[in-house]
């Protein structure tokens, strides 16, 4: 909290420390939502530029800094996604495992690709809640606060998204099945 207070007071060193503390969170969120390292890097810069400009508007009494940061990041990603309107995920974007020659790694890559393609076919609203819950491991309350929607809406979107994904992935055996959502 000290870094936040100091940043709000205009301490640039404190803001730099905040950036270094949370840059991976913003980058990972952007990468998962946009599936592009280049776009994730752009979003990282845009988000922290906006955070720097609007640091004085952050109110700790309304929620955690990370929740506010997630909201800013998700909104940037959604705006970018709306602009490009198409999410494509290719194997070339999956990290190379050229040095590992076990067939299980090839199977895993194929499974990950199937899940990514299925995620890419979900609506923006459903894809966003799945990423926030299952990849970034936010609680329902944090997702609700991040997206500014009721917690019941979060639960119903996650439920619908997982049912849709299970139906799409039913045809191919997946090595790492999607977890059931604890309600």
N, C-alpha and C positions, 0 to 999 in steps of 0.2 A: 504494500500500500504506500510505502514511503516513496518509491519510484514514481508512482502515479501522482501523488500529491506534489512532488517536486516537479514533475513534468507539467502538471497543470499550472504551476507557478512560473513556468518558462525556463526551467533548468534543462538545457540542451543535452548535457551529459546524462541526466536521468532519462531523457527520452531515448537517447542512443542505447542505454542499457535496457530499456523496455523493448526496443526494436530487437536487440540481440536475444532477449529472453523469449520473445514471442514470434520471431520470424519463421521458425519451423512450423508452428501452428498455422499461421496464415498461408504459407507456401503449400503445406500438405493439404489443407482444405481446398485451396484453389486448384491444385493439381488433381485431386480426386474429383472435383466437380467439373473441371474443364478438360482433363486428360491431355494436357499440353504443358510441357516444362516452360516453354517460352511465354505462354499466356499466364502461367502461374507466377513467373518472375515479374511480369508486368503488373499483375494484380497485387503482388507483394508490395511493390513500390507505390501503386495507387492507393492501396489501403492505408499504408503508413503515412502517406502524404495527407490523406483525409483525416486520419487519427490525429496527426500533428495539428492540423487546422482546427479540429473540433474537440480537442482534448478537454477544453473547459466545459463541454456539454456532458461529459461523462459524470454520472452521479452514482457513487458506490451504493447508495441506499436503494437504488432500483435494480441492482444485480451485480454480478461479478464482472470484472474487467474482461475476462476471457469470453464471457457470454456476449458482451458488447462488441468485442473484437470479432467474434464469430459472425455476429449479425452484419457488421460492416463488410466482412469478407464474403459472406454468402450473397449479400445484395450486389456486390461488385460482380461476382461470378454469374449471378442470374441475369444481370444487365448485359454482360458479355455474351452469355449464351443466347439471350433473346436476339442479340444483334446478328449472331452467326446462324441461329436457328437449326443447326444440324450438329449432332455430336457423333463423330466417327472415331472408332477405336480400332487401331490396327496393331498387329503383332509387332511391328517395328517399334512401337512405343513401349513394349514390355521390356524390362531390363534384360540384357543378354545373359544367358547362362552357358555360353559357348564352352567354358572350361569343364562343365559338369556333363558327363556323358551317360548319365543314368536315365533309363527310359522313364522313370517316375517323374523326373523333372519335366520331360516333354509332355507327359500326361498332365502334370500340374499346370503347365503353361496353356495347354489346350483348355483345361477347365477354367482357368482364370480368364481366358479370352472369351469363353462362352458366357461367363458371368458378366464381364464387361460389356459384351454386346447386348445382353439382355437388359442390363442397367441402362444402356444407351437408348433402348426402345421404350423405357418408361417415360411417363410424362415428367416434366420438369419438377412438379410438386412432389411426386412420388420418389423420384431419383434423389432429390435433395434430402428428404427425411431419412432415406436408407443410408445415404452417405454420412449424414450427421450422427445417426444412431450406431451403425455397424462398422463404419470405418474410423470415425472420430470418437466414438463411444460416449457421446453426450447423453445425458439423462433425458427423459421425456420433458421434464420441466425446463431444462436448458434449451432443448429444441423449440419448445413452445415460446420461450422468451426470445430466442434468436430469430425465429420466423414471425413473431408477433401473432400467433394463432393459439386457440385453446388447446389444452393438453389432450382433450378428447379427439380433436382433429388430428393431432400428431399420431395418436394410437391408431386411429382408423386408417390414416394414410400408410403407416408402416404395415399394418395388417394387409391392406389391399396390395401394397407393393410386393410384399413377401409372397402372397398367394399368386400374384401375377408372375413373379420370378420363378416360383416353384413349378408352375404350369409350363412356362417356356423351357425350363431346364429339365423337365421330366424326361424328355426324349433322349438326353445324353446323361450317362452316369457322371456325377460330379464328385471329385475326391474330397471336397470341403463343402458340405451342405450348409446352406444358410441356417443360422440359429433360429430357434423359435423365439418369438418375442415374449418376454415375461410381462404379464399384464397386471 
